[in-house]
Amino acid sequence: MLKELIKVVKEKDPAIKGNLEVLLYPSFWATISHRVAHHFYKKKHYFIARLISQISRFLTGIEIHPGAKIGKGFFIDHGMGVVIGETCEIGDNVLLYQGVTLGGTGKGSGKRHPTVGNNVMVGAGAKVLGPVVIGDNAKIGGGSVVVKDVPPYMTAVGVPARCTAQEEEEQRRKPSDELDQLRLSDPVSRDLREISERVKVIEKMLLQNSKNNIQ
């Protein structure tokens, strides 16, 4: 497990210069602590699991409930202020930035936190709330608030977040490997472009009709 975690940190952060630096990364310790806490949680040793979780929160600034299920290749960049709820399910190769919340809504029992697919990137300060599903290879823009499902290969931005399809070039790359929070598909800009194209078509039709009437 340790070799895998060291490899993930080195791959995800271009600033790292050597293996020893990995020991200074909050994500490294938060992930290790969660693996241990989750083990005790599955054994129904809930107090020990929560104790480990809270100690990790105090030391790293990252709060991961021991009940959350997290896959391989998980990485949190910087990490301060990240919150991951009890019934969260996170796939493989997922990247979270600082200030991300994968939280619940209300006091209901059962599944009340997000399910995040593989190769997903969630930008700084984004909030994903409720039992929504974030599809594989999706991107969540920084500061966005997601309260509805995001299909695979889609980008969600805004408050509340709106989805737009990724460009073909984007789809060939894994969002969680790029660490790029800036080059995101913008649904508003895309809608404006489509409206502009439609207006041009209508203007062309009106002009043609006007010419026909004159003749």
Z-matrix of the N, CA and C atoms (Angstrom, degrees):
N
C 1 1.450
C 2 1.528 1 112.17
N 3 1.325 2 116.69 1 -41.38
C 4 1.463 3 120.19 2 -177.70
C 5 1.526 4 111.57 3 -63.87
N 6 1.350 5 116.35 4 -41.19
C 7 1.462 6 119.59 5 179.20
C 8 1.530 7 110.65 6 -61.84
N 9 1.322 8 115.44 7 -40.50
C 10 1.467 9 120.35 8 179.64
C 11 1.525 10 110.56 9 -63.60
N 12 1.330 11 117.16 10 -44.25
C 13 1.465 12 121.27 11 -178.56
C 14 1.523 13 111.47 12 -66.35
N 15 1.332 14 116.70 13 -40.40
C 16 1.468 15 120.50 14 177.50
C 17 1.521 16 110.45 15 -62.36
N 18 1.327 17 115.65 16 -42.33
C 19 1.464 18 120.58 17 179.58
C 20 1.523 19 111.00 18 -62.70
N 21 1.337 20 117.17 19 -42.33
C 22 1.464 21 121.59 20 -179.12
C 23 1.522 22 110.67 21 -62.48
N 24 1.330 23 117.04 22 -46.61
C 25 1.466 24 120.59 23 -179.07
C 26 1.521 25 110.55 24 -61.71
N 27 1.324 26 117.56 25 -43.65
C 28 1.464 27 120.95 26 -179.05
C 29 1.525 28 111.90 27 -66.11
N 30 1.329 29 116.65 28 -35.19
C 31 1.468 30 120.21 29 179.74
C 32 1.521 31 111.95 30 -73.39
N 33 1.332 32 116.85 31 -35.42
C 34 1.458 33 120.72 32 -172.64
C 35 1.526 34 113.79 33 -84.60
N 36 1.325 35 117.85 34 -27.80
C 37 1.464 36 119.26 35 -176.04
C 38 1.525 37 110.36 36 -115.20
N 39 1.336 38 117.78 37 110.17
C 40 1.466 39 121.12 38 -178.67
C 41 1.526 40 112.88 39 -69.79
N 42 1.343 41 117.68 40 -10.89
C 43 1.466 42 120.66 41 -177.89
C 44 1.522 43 112.62 42 -80.79
N 45 1.321 44 117.15 43 -15.46
C 46 1.457 45 119.87 44 -174.89
C 47 1.531 46 111.00 45 -74.32
N 48 1.320 47 115.98 46 140.28
C 49 1.471 48 121.40 47 -175.88
C 50 1.525 49 113.36 48 -112.06
N 51 1.315 50 118.47 49 -20.77
C 52 1.461 51 119.47 50 -178.08
C 53 1.516 52 111.56 51 -160.74
N 54 1.349 53 115.50 52 169.26
C 55 1.462 54 120.50 53 -176.67
C 56 1.526 55 113.32 54 -62.29
N 57 1.330 56 117.19 55 -36.65
C 58 1.458 57 119.90 56 -177.59
C 59 1.525 58 112.17 57 -63.61
N 60 1.313 59 117.42 58 -29.96
C 61 1.466 60 120.45 59 179.12
C 62 1.515 61 112.10 60 -62.44
N 63 1.327 62 115.76 61 -26.39
C 64 1.467 63 119.87 62 179.52
C 65 1.528 64 110.39 63 -57.24
N 66 1.326 65 116.78 64 -33.11
C 67 1.462 66 121.18 65 -178.40
C 68 1.527 67 112.24 66 -65.80
N 69 1.320 68 117.45 67 -14.32
C 70 1.462 69 121.68 68 -179.09
C 71 1.525 70 112.31 69 -96.58
N 72 1.329 71 117.11 70 1.44
C 73 1.461 72 120.74 71 -176.74
C 74 1.526 73 111.10 72 -92.45
N 75 1.342 74 118.41 73 123.29
C 76 1.465 75 121.05 74 178.31
C 77 1.523 76 113.08 75 -56.89
N 78 1.337 77 116.64 76 -36.94
C 79 1.461 78 120.65 77 -179.09
C 80 1.526 79 111.39 78 -59.65
N 81 1.321 80 115.93 79 -38.99
C 82 1.461 81 121.41 80 -179.29
C 83 1.529 82 110.44 81 -59.54
N 84 1.339 83 115.88 82 -51.02
C 85 1.462 84 120.36 83 -177.03
C 86 1.526 85 111.76 84 -72.65
N 87 1.329 86 116.25 85 -36.62
C 88 1.465 87 119.14 86 179.25
C 89 1.523 88 111.10 87 -63.76
N 90 1.340 89 116.43 88 -38.56
C 91 1.466 90 119.98 89 -179.69
C 92 1.521 91 111.09 90 -69.84
N 93 1.327 92 116.60 91 -43.02
C 94 1.470 93 119.99 92 177.25
C 95 1.527 94 110.49 93 -59.76
N 96 1.339 95 115.36 94 -48.10
C 97 1.466 96 120.19 95 -178.98
C 98 1.523 97 111.02 96 -59.67
N 99 1.336 98 115.63 97 -39.58
C 100 1.456 99 118.07 98 -179.25
C 101 1.522 100 111.39 99 -67.11
N 102 1.329 101 117.28 100 -39.81
C 103 1.469 102 119.14 101 179.05
C 104 1.533 103 109.99 102 -58.46
N 105 1.333 104 116.05 103 -42.03
C 106 1.470 105 120.44 104 179.90
C 107 1.530 106 110.35 105 -68.55
N 108 1.341 107 115.99 106 -47.58
C 109 1.464 108 120.42 107 -178.74
C 110 1.532 109 111.13 108 -61.68
N 111 1.322 110 116.55 109 -40.27
C 112 1.466 111 120.85 110 -179.42
C 113 1.526 112 111.00 111 -64.72
N 114 1.328 113 116.37 112 -34.92
C 115 1.469 114 120.70 113 176.57
C 116 1.525 115 110.21 114 -60.17
N 117 1.329 116 116.35 115 -47.63
C 118 1.468 117 119.97 116 179.42
C 119 1.531 118 111.03 117 -67.27
N 120 1.336 119 116.15 118 -34.90
C 121 1.474 120 119.98 119 179.75
C 122 1.529 121 110.31 120 -62.81
N 123 1.331 122 116.71 121 -42.58
C 124 1.468 123 120.64 122 179.63
C 125 1.531 124 111.09 123 -65.73
N 126 1.340 125 116.00 124 -28.43
C 127 1.466 126 120.36 125 177.56
C 128 1.525 127 111.51 126 -83.73
N 129 1.335 128 116.51 127 2.16
C 130 1.470 129 124.43 128 -179.98
C 131 1.524 130 113.12 129 68.57
N 132 1.327 131 116.02 130 23.91
C 133 1.465 132 120.41 131 171.52
C 134 1.537 133 107.07 132 -92.19
N 135 1.324 134 114.82 133 71.77
C 136 1.458 135 120.55 134 -168.53
C 137 1.531 136 113.16 135 -66.11
N 138 1.331 137 117.40 136 -37.77
C 139 1.464 138 119.06 137 -178.16
C 140 1.532 139 110.97 138 -65.15
N 141 1.323 140 116.47 139 -46.30
C 142 1.471 141 119.95 140 179.23
C 143 1.524 142 110.10 141 -62.00
N 144 1.333 143 115.68 142 -42.00
C 145 1.467 144 120.07 143 179.97
C 146 1.522 145 110.94 144 -60.66
N 147 1.328 146 117.42 145 -46.08
C 148 1.458 147 120.92 146 -179.98
C 149 1.522 148 111.53 147 -68.82
N 150 1.322 149 117.64 148 -34.04
C 151 1.462 150 120.92 149 178.03
C 152 1.524 151 110.33 150 -62.66
N 153 1.327 152 116.83 151 -46.51
C 154 1.464 153 120.77 152 177.78
C 155 1.523 154 110.39 153 -61.34
N 156 1.322 155 115.61 154 -42.65
C 157 1.469 156 121.16 155 179.74
C 158 1.532 157 111.41 156 -60.95
N 159 1.311 158 116.79 157 -43.51
C 160 1.465 159 120.55 158 -177.41
C 161 1.536 160 112.12 159 -71.39
N 162 1.324 161 116.74 160 -36.01
C 163 1.469 162 120.02 161 175.63
C 164 1.521 163 109.60 162 -63.50
N 165 1.332 164 116.07 163 -43.31
C 166 1.459 165 121.03 164 178.11
C 167 1.526 166 110.51 165 -62.33
N 168 1.318 167 117.19 166 -41.13
C 169 1.465 168 121.55 167 178.45
C 170 1.521 169 110.59 168 -60.56
N 171 1.322 170 116.47 169 -43.67
C 172 1.470 171 121.35 170 -179.62
C 173 1.531 172 111.25 171 -63.18
N 174 1.330 173 117.20 172 -39.21
C 175 1.464 174 121.79 173 -175.24
C 176 1.530 175 113.38 174 -82.64
N 177 1.327 176 116.99 175 -30.64
C 178 1.469 177 119.62 176 -172.52
C 179 1.527 178 114.90 177 -113.34
N 180 1.332 179 117.57 178 -18.51
C 181 1.461 180 119.75 179 -174.90
C 182 1.516 181 113.08 180 78.88
N 183 1.333 182 116.98 181 8.35
C 184 1.464 183 122.91 182 -179.57
C 185 1.527 184 108.58 183 -113.59
N 186 1.321 185 116.95 184 124.21
C 187 1.464 186 120.69 185 -178.29
C 188 1.524 187 110.03 186 -109.41
N 189 1.313 188 116.00 187 110.40
C 190 1.467 189 122.08 188 177.59
C 191 1.525 190 107.90 189 -120.06
N 192 1.317 191 116.56 190 118.13
C 193 1.458 192 119.02 191 178.28
C 194 1.525 193 108.76 192 -65.45
N 195 1.328 194 117.48 193 137.97
C 196 1.479 195 119.46 194 -177.52
C 197 1.517 196 114.12 195 -62.39
N 198 1.326 197 117.94 196 -17.10
C 199 1.458 198 120.15 197 179.03
C 200 1.513 199 113.87 198 -80.43
N 201 1.329 200 117.92 199 -15.51
C 202 1.465 201 121.27 200 -178.57
C 203 1.531 202 111.01 201 -63.93
N 204 1.336 203 115.77 202 143.10
C 205 1.465 204 121.27 203 178.46
C 206 1.528 205 108.82 204 -104.44
N 207 1.327 206 116.29 205 122.26
C 208 1.464 207 120.84 206 -174.67
C 209 1.527 208 109.67 207 -127.39
N 210 1.331 209 115.81 208 131.25
C 211 1.454 210 121.39 209 -177.89
C 212 1.517 211 113.64 210 -82.47
N 213 1.328 212 115.97 211 -166.58
C 214 1.460 213 122.35 212 -177.72
C 215 1.535 214 110.82 213 -80.55
N 216 1.322 215 115.60 214 160.13
C 217 1.456 216 120.57 215 175.03
C 218 1.518 217 114.20 216 69.75
N 219 1.318 218 118.07 217 21.25
C 220 1.463 219 122.98 218 -177.83
C 221 1.531 220 110.06 219 -76.78
N 222 1.345 221 116.13 220 136.37
C 223 1.467 222 119.46 221 179.91
C 224 1.523 223 110.23 222 -146.18
N 225 1.335 224 115.91 223 137.78
C 226 1.461 225 122.43 224 174.75
C 227 1.517 226 107.67 225 -116.96
N 228 1.321 227 117.00 226 118.12
C 229 1.468 228 120.86 227 -179.36
C 230 1.529 229 109.31 228 -81.59
N 231 1.321 230 117.08 229 124.13
C 232 1.471 231 124.85 230 -173.67
C 233 1.526 232 109.27 231 65.47
N 234 1.328 233 118.32 232 -73.23
C 235 1.459 234 119.67 233 167.79
C 236 1.506 235 117.83 234 102.16
N 237 1.334 236 118.86 235 -21.06
C 238 1.461 237 119.46 236 -175.93
C 239 1.527 238 111.08 237 -56.75
N 240 1.341 239 115.30 238 129.72
C 241 1.458 240 120.21 239 176.52
C 242 1.509 241 115.73 240 86.40
N 243 1.332 242 118.74 241 2.86
C 244 1.470 243 120.66 242 178.63
C 245 1.528 244 109.70 243 -73.87
N 246 1.332 245 116.24 244 134.75
C 247 1.465 246 122.29 245 178.31
C 248 1.521 247 108.93 246 -129.63
N 249 1.333 248 116.21 247 128.34
C 250 1.469 249 121.90 248 179.79
C 251 1.524 250 107.78 249 -127.34
N 252 1.334 251 116.54 250 121.24
C 253 1.453 252 121.84 251 -173.49
C 254 1.517 253 115.64 252 -78.76
N 255 1.320 254 114.45 253 172.37
C 256 1.467 255 122.72 254 -171.43
C 257 1.522 256 113.99 255 -60.24
N 258 1.318 257 117.68 256 -45.05
C 259 1.477 258 119.63 257 -173.84
C 260 1.528 259 112.40 258 -98.12
N 261 1.322 260 116.89 259 17.63
C 262 1.471 261 120.56 260 175.16
C 263 1.532 262 110.07 261 -65.27
N 264 1.310 263 114.31 262 143.50
C 265 1.461 264 121.03 263 172.17
C 266 1.524 265 107.28 264 -128.22
N 267 1.315 266 116.24 265 119.24
C 268 1.463 267 121.86 266 -175.53
C 269 1.522 268 108.95 267 -119.06
N 270 1.326 269 115.81 268 129.39
C 271 1.459 270 121.23 269 -177.95
C 272 1.513 271 113.39 270 -77.62
N 273 1.328 272 116.05 271 -159.68
C 274 1.458 273 122.11 272 -177.53
C 275 1.528 274 111.47 273 -87.52
N 276 1.333 275 114.68 274 149.70
C 277 1.465 276 122.20 275 172.51
C 278 1.533 277 112.37 276 58.51
N 279 1.324 278 116.07 277 47.24
C 280 1.467 279 122.12 278 -179.32
C 281 1.526 280 109.65 279 -101.16
N 282 1.333 281 116.06 280 138.04
C 283 1.467 282 122.82 281 -179.12
C 284 1.524 283 109.93 282 -117.80
N 285 1.332 284 116.49 283 123.89
C 286 1.457 285 122.63 284 174.21
C 287 1.522 286 109.38 285 -116.09
N 288 1.328 287 116.26 286 142.08
C 289 1.464 288 120.64 287 173.94
C 290 1.534 289 109.81 288 -99.87
N 291 1.335 290 115.50 289 174.08
C 292 1.458 291 119.95 290 -177.03
C 293 1.526 292 112.01 291 -61.07
N 294 1.342 293 114.21 292 148.15
C 295 1.456 294 119.64 293 176.25
C 296 1.512 295 115.81 294 78.26
N 297 1.314 296 118.50 295 6.99
C 298 1.467 297 121.21 296 -179.80
C 299 1.534 298 109.91 297 -76.57
N 300 1.328 299 115.55 298 138.97
C 301 1.467 300 121.36 299 174.27
C 302 1.520 301 109.35 300 -120.87
N 303 1.308 302 116.05 301 123.04
C 304 1.466 303 122.02 302 170.46
C 305 1.523 304 104.68 303 -109.00
N 306 1.326 305 115.56 304 84.56
C 307 1.453 306 120.88 305 -167.59
C 308 1.507 307 114.72 306 -115.59
N 309 1.321 308 114.52 307 176.21
C 310 1.449 309 121.63 308 179.61
C 311 1.513 310 111.56 309 -106.24
N 312 1.313 311 115.24 310 175.50
C 313 1.458 312 121.59 311 175.62
C 314 1.528 313 107.91 312 -133.89
N 315 1.316 314 116.69 313 131.12
C 316 1.454 315 120.48 314 179.18
C 317 1.515 316 113.20 315 79.89
N 318 1.332 317 115.06 316 -175.68
C 319 1.467 318 121.97 317 -175.44
C 320 1.526 319 112.14 318 -112.75
N 321 1.301 320 116.91 319 13.38
C 322 1.456 321 119.92 320 -177.75
C 323 1.520 322 112.61 321 -64.62
N 324 1.320 323 116.15 322 156.36
C 325 1.466 324 120.69 323 177.16
C 326 1.525 325 109.09 324 -89.10
N 327 1.308 326 115.90 325 175.10
C 328 1.458 327 120.16 326 179.36
C 329 1.511 328 112.22 327 83.47
N 330 1.309 329 116.49 328 -158.32
C 331 1.462 330 122.36 329 -177.04
C 332 1.527 331 109.69 330 -71.65
N 333 1.326 332 116.86 331 113.68
C 334 1.459 333 120.40 332 -177.20
C 335 1.527 334 113.11 333 -134.15
N 336 1.332 335 116.23 334 7.43
C 337 1.458 336 121.23 335 178.97
C 338 1.532 337 109.95 336 -125.19
N 339 1.325 338 117.39 337 165.14
C 340 1.471 339 121.01 338 -174.10
C 341 1.535 340 114.42 339 -66.04
N 342 1.329 341 112.94 340 156.57
C 343 1.459 342 121.96 341 168.03
C 344 1.528 343 107.04 342 -114.34
N 345 1.314 344 116.68 343 121.62
C 346 1.466 345 122.35 344 -175.09
C 347 1.519 346 108.83 345 -112.26
N 348 1.327 347 116.95 346 127.41
C 349 1.454 348 121.48 347 -177.77
C 350 1.520 349 113.68 348 -76.62
N 351 1.322 350 116.41 349 -165.58
C 352 1.459 351 122.55 350 -178.81
C 353 1.537 352 111.66 351 -82.05
N 354 1.319 353 115.80 352 149.54
C 355 1.477 354 123.12 353 172.98
C 356 1.530 355 113.64 354 61.01
N 357 1.311 356 116.75 355 30.66
C 358 1.465 357 121.95 356 -178.05
C 359 1.521 358 110.28 357 -91.03
N 360 1.345 359 116.51 358 143.10
C 361 1.461 360 122.23 359 172.66
C 362 1.522 361 109.08 360 -116.82
N 363 1.346 362 116.48 361 129.98
C 364 1.463 363 121.78 362 177.13
C 365 1.525 364 107.84 363 -118.53
N 366 1.339 365 116.67 364 116.99
C 367 1.452 366 122.76 365 -173.66
C 368 1.522 367 113.80 366 -71.75
N 369 1.324 368 115.94 367 166.53
C 370 1.461 369 123.43 368 -175.15
C 371 1.524 370 111.68 369 -57.12
N 372 1.333 371 115.35 370 132.41
C 373 1.450 372 120.94 371 175.31
C 374 1.512 373 115.93 372 76.28
N 375 1.320 374 118.42 373 2.82
C 376 1.466 375 120.78 374 -179.20
C 377 1.527 376 110.55 375 -71.91
N 378 1.331 377 115.48 376 147.02
C 379 1.459 378 122.11 377 178.40
C 380 1.531 379 108.64 378 -121.08
N 381 1.310 380 115.88 379 122.26
C 382 1.467 381 121.40 380 176.43
C 383 1.525 382 106.01 381 -115.44
N 384 1.336 383 116.29 382 114.44
C 385 1.456 384 120.12 383 -167.32
C 386 1.524 385 112.34 384 -120.93
N 387 1.318 386 115.39 385 136.35
C 388 1.452 387 120.89 386 177.37
C 389 1.518 388 113.08 387 88.34
N 390 1.331 389 117.33 388 -179.65
C 391 1.471 390 121.40 389 -176.12
C 392 1.528 391 112.70 390 -81.05
N 393 1.332 392 115.55 391 47.75
C 394 1.462 393 119.75 392 179.68
C 395 1.531 394 109.71 393 -80.63
N 396 1.313 395 116.02 394 162.16
C 397 1.470 396 121.85 395 -179.62
C 398 1.529 397 108.47 396 -115.81
N 399 1.313 398 116.33 397 124.01
C 400 1.465 399 122.43 398 175.26
C 401 1.515 400 107.02 399 -102.18
N 402 1.320 401 116.87 400 114.68
C 403 1.458 402 121.31 401 -174.00
C 404 1.520 403 113.98 402 -70.29
N 405 1.316 404 115.76 403 166.53
C 406 1.467 405 122.06 404 179.20
C 407 1.530 406 110.98 405 -56.88
N 408 1.338 407 115.25 406 141.34
C 409 1.466 408 122.76 407 174.77
C 410 1.534 409 113.60 408 63.11
N 411 1.309 410 117.41 409 21.14
C 412 1.462 411 120.75 410 177.35
C 413 1.526 412 110.28 411 -83.40
N 414 1.348 413 115.20 412 160.00
C 415 1.461 414 122.36 413 175.60
C 416 1.522 415 108.93 414 -124.00
N 417 1.332 416 115.86 415 138.38
C 418 1.453 417 121.64 416 173.67
C 419 1.524 418 107.38 417 -117.07
N 420 1.316 419 116.84 418 118.74
C 421 1.460 420 121.05 419 -177.50
C 422 1.511 421 112.65 420 -67.50
N 423 1.331 422 117.10 421 151.87
C 424 1.452 423 122.76 422 178.74
C 425 1.518 424 111.91 423 -57.84
N 426 1.345 425 116.68 424 135.09
C 427 1.451 426 121.91 425 178.45
C 428 1.507 427 115.33 426 78.72
N 429 1.317 428 118.36 427 1.02
C 430 1.462 429 121.60 428 -178.62
C 431 1.528 430 111.21 429 -76.17
N 432 1.326 431 115.68 430 155.08
C 433 1.461 432 121.85 431 175.42
C 434 1.522 433 107.69 432 -120.42
N 435 1.315 434 115.98 433 111.95
C 436 1.469 435 121.83 434 -174.74
C 437 1.527 436 109.32 435 -104.39
N 438 1.332 437 116.10 436 120.55
C 439 1.466 438 120.74 437 178.89
C 440 1.527 439 111.53 438 -125.93
N 441 1.340 440 116.46 439 3.05
C 442 1.456 441 121.66 440 177.18
C 443 1.524 442 109.40 441 -131.01
N 444 1.325 443 116.46 442 160.24
C 445 1.460 444 121.03 443 -179.29
C 446 1.527 445 111.29 444 -58.54
N 447 1.335 446 114.75 445 145.48
C 448 1.468 447 121.49 446 174.64
C 449 1.531 448 107.24 447 -116.24
N 450 1.344 449 118.58 448 113.75
C 451 1.470 450 120.52 449 -178.24
C 452 1.525 451 111.97 450 -64.38
N 453 1.330 452 117.98 451 163.52
C 454 1.468 453 121.71 452 176.84
C 455 1.522 454 111.85 453 -57.44
N 456 1.324 455 116.36 454 147.57
C 457 1.470 456 123.92 455 176.94
C 458 1.533 457 112.50 456 59.26
N 459 1.327 458 115.97 457 30.88
C 460 1.455 459 120.29 458 176.56
C 461 1.527 460 109.35 459 -116.50
N 462 1.336 461 115.19 460 157.26
C 463 1.460 462 121.46 461 175.58
C 464 1.522 463 108.13 462 -115.25
N 465 1.342 464 116.87 463 131.36
C 466 1.463 465 121.86 464 179.17
C 467 1.525 466 109.08 465 -114.86
N 468 1.338 467 116.50 466 125.21
C 469 1.465 468 121.29 467 178.65
C 470 1.520 469 109.31 468 -138.93
N 471 1.344 470 115.20 469 152.33
C 472 1.451 471 120.33 470 173.49
C 473 1.513 472 113.86 471 104.72
N 474 1.363 473 114.52 472 177.05
C 475 1.469 474 122.42 473 179.91
C 476 1.527 475 108.42 474 -131.43
N 477 1.321 476 120.04 475 108.96
C 478 1.465 477 125.05 476 -11.74
C 479 1.526 478 110.35 477 -68.35
N 480 1.316 479 116.28 478 158.77
C 481 1.466 480 120.74 479 -173.21
C 482 1.525 481 111.84 480 -68.08
N 483 1.328 482 114.66 481 140.72
C 484 1.470 483 122.16 482 172.67
C 485 1.523 484 108.32 483 -114.80
N 486 1.317 485 115.19 484 147.24
C 487 1.466 486 120.05 485 -175.74
C 488 1.520 487 111.42 486 -101.05
N 489 1.323 488 114.57 487 146.48
C 490 1.454 489 121.12 488 172.32
C 491 1.520 490 108.41 489 -143.39
N 492 1.328 491 116.03 490 148.71
C 493 1.465 492 120.06 491 -179.08
C 494 1.520 493 110.52 492 -70.46
N 495 1.304 494 116.39 493 143.02
C 496 1.461 495 120.89 494 177.20
C 497 1.522 496 109.74 495 -75.13
N 498 1.326 497 115.06 496 151.62
C 499 1.460 498 119.87 497 175.31
C 500 1.527 499 109.41 498 -66.57
N 501 1.336 500 116.36 499 160.66
C 502 1.469 501 120.73 500 -178.61
C 503 1.524 502 111.52 501 -57.76
N 504 1.323 503 116.25 502 -39.73
C 505 1.464 504 119.91 503 -179.60
C 506 1.528 505 110.74 504 -64.46
N 507 1.346 506 116.88 505 -38.44
C 508 1.463 507 121.06 506 177.98
C 509 1.514 508 111.14 507 -63.63
N 510 1.326 509 116.47 508 -40.05
C 511 1.454 510 120.68 509 -175.40
C 512 1.524 511 112.84 510 -67.29
N 513 1.320 512 116.63 511 -20.72
C 514 1.471 513 119.54 512 179.67
C 515 1.526 514 112.01 513 -79.61
N 516 1.339 515 116.75 514 -9.67
C 517 1.463 516 120.64 515 -179.16
C 518 1.522 517 110.27 516 -116.39
N 519 1.332 518 116.01 517 152.00
C 520 1.456 519 120.53 518 176.55
C 521 1.531 520 109.15 519 -85.02
N 522 1.331 521 118.50 520 119.78
C 523 1.462 522 120.89 521 -178.14
C 524 1.522 523 113.25 522 -54.92
N 525 1.331 524 116.74 523 -36.25
C 526 1.463 525 119.69 524 -176.75
C 527 1.519 526 112.75 525 -72.88
N 528 1.338 527 118.19 526 -14.01
C 529 1.465 528 121.29 527 179.17
C 530 1.526 529 112.21 528 -93.09
N 531 1.339 530 116.68 529 -16.45
C 532 1.464 531 119.81 530 -174.05
C 533 1.523 532 113.55 531 -85.39
N 534 1.326 533 117.67 532 -30.11
C 535 1.458 534 123.20 533 -175.33
C 536 1.533 535 111.15 534 56.17
N 537 1.314 536 117.17 535 36.02
C 538 1.465 537 121.91 536 -176.46
C 539 1.522 538 109.38 537 -112.23
N 540 1.344 539 116.23 538 110.77
C 541 1.456 540 120.95 539 179.64
C 542 1.529 541 112.42 540 -97.26
N 543 1.327 542 117.78 541 -2.54
C 544 1.460 543 120.63 542 -171.65
C 545 1.527 544 112.94 543 -98.40
N 546 1.319 545 117.14 544 -44.46
C 547 1.464 546 119.95 545 -176.70
C 548 1.524 547 110.27 546 -85.44
N 549 1.323 548 115.10 547 81.57
C 550 1.454 549 121.37 548 -179.31
C 551 1.523 550 109.78 549 -118.45
N 552 1.319 551 116.21 550 145.02
C 553 1.452 552 120.29 551 175.19
C 554 1.528 553 108.97 552 -64.79
N 555 1.341 554 115.94 553 133.93
C 556 1.457 555 121.16 554 -177.95
C 557 1.523 556 109.16 555 -108.86
N 558 1.344 557 118.53 556 111.94
C 559 1.466 558 120.12 557 -177.48
C 560 1.523 559 113.15 558 -64.12
N 561 1.332 560 117.35 559 -32.05
C 562 1.471 561 120.35 560 179.49
C 563 1.524 562 110.63 561 -67.43
N 564 1.330 563 116.13 562 -46.09
C 565 1.472 564 119.83 563 179.24
C 566 1.518 565 110.53 564 -63.27
N 567 1.325 566 116.18 565 -39.47
C 568 1.468 567 119.50 566 179.99
C 569 1.523 568 110.75 567 -65.46
N 570 1.340 569 117.57 568 -41.32
C 571 1.464 570 120.79 569 177.57
C 572 1.522 571 111.12 570 -62.24
N 573 1.342 572 116.36 571 -40.90
C 574 1.462 573 120.20 572 179.91
C 575 1.527 574 111.24 573 -64.81
N 576 1.341 575 115.71 574 -38.72
C 577 1.468 576 118.92 575 177.67
C 578 1.529 577 110.97 576 -64.09
N 579 1.343 578 115.84 577 -41.74
C 580 1.462 579 119.43 578 179.69
C 581 1.524 580 111.01 579 -65.28
N 582 1.341 581 116.98 580 -40.77
C 583 1.464 582 120.72 581 178.12
C 584 1.520 583 110.20 582 -63.31
N 585 1.343 584 115.83 583 -42.61
C 586 1.462 585 120.20 584 179.62
C 587 1.526 586 111.26 585 -60.48
N 588 1.348 587 116.71 586 -41.71
C 589 1.462 588 120.10 587 178.86
C 590 1.527 589 111.25 588 -65.50
N 591 1.324 590 116.55 589 -38.89
C 592 1.459 591 120.24 590 179.28
C 593 1.533 592 110.85 591 -66.33
N 594 1.334 593 116.31 592 -40.39
C 595 1.466 594 120.66 593 178.46
C 596 1.527 595 110.27 594 -60.84
N 597 1.330 596 116.51 595 -41.14
C 598 1.463 597 120.47 596 178.81
C 599 1.525 598 110.96 597 -61.95
N 600 1.331 599 115.82 598 -41.77
C 601 1.469 600 119.92 599 179.42
C 602 1.527 601 110.25 600 -64.43
N 603 1.339 602 116.59 601 -43.51
C 604 1.465 603 120.69 602 179.69
C 605 1.523 604 110.98 603 -64.08
N 606 1.339 605 116.50 604 -43.11
C 607 1.472 606 120.23 605 178.33
C 608 1.524 607 110.96 606 -60.95
N 609 1.320 608 115.93 607 -40.24
C 610 1.457 609 120.00 608 179.21
C 611 1.527 610 110.79 609 -64.39
N 612 1.335 611 116.13 610 -41.17
C 613 1.461 612 120.62 611 179.12
C 614 1.528 613 111.02 612 -65.45
N 615 1.346 614 116.65 613 -43.08
C 616 1.462 615 120.82 614 179.65
C 617 1.525 616 111.48 615 -63.68
N 618 1.335 617 115.28 616 -40.66
C 619 1.460 618 119.39 617 179.07
C 620 1.516 619 111.12 618 -63.92
N 621 1.340 620 116.09 619 -41.62
C 622 1.456 621 120.78 620 179.78
C 623 1.530 622 110.59 621 -65.48
N 624 1.348 623 116.91 622 -41.35
C 625 1.467 624 120.51 623 178.46
C 626 1.524 625 110.96 624 -64.85
N 627 1.342 626 115.80 625 -38.09
C 628 1.460 627 120.05 626 179.29
C 629 1.518 628 110.70 627 -63.31
N 630 1.314 629 117.32 628 -42.02
C 631 1.458 630 121.94 629 178.43
C 632 1.522 631 111.13 630 -63.67
N 633 1.337 632 115.99 631 -40.90
C 634 1.462 633 119.86 632 179.91
C 635 1.520 634 112.36 633 -65.05
N 636 1.338 635 116.16 634 -37.36
C 637 1.472 636 120.55 635 178.96
C 638 1.521 637 112.20 636 -67.59
N 639 1.323 638 116.00 637 -37.14
C 640 1.470 639 120.18 638 178.84
C 641 1.513 640 110.65 639 -65.59
N 642 1.320 641 115.24 640 -39.46
C 643 1.461 642 119.56 641 179.57
C 644 1.523 643 110.79 642 -69.84
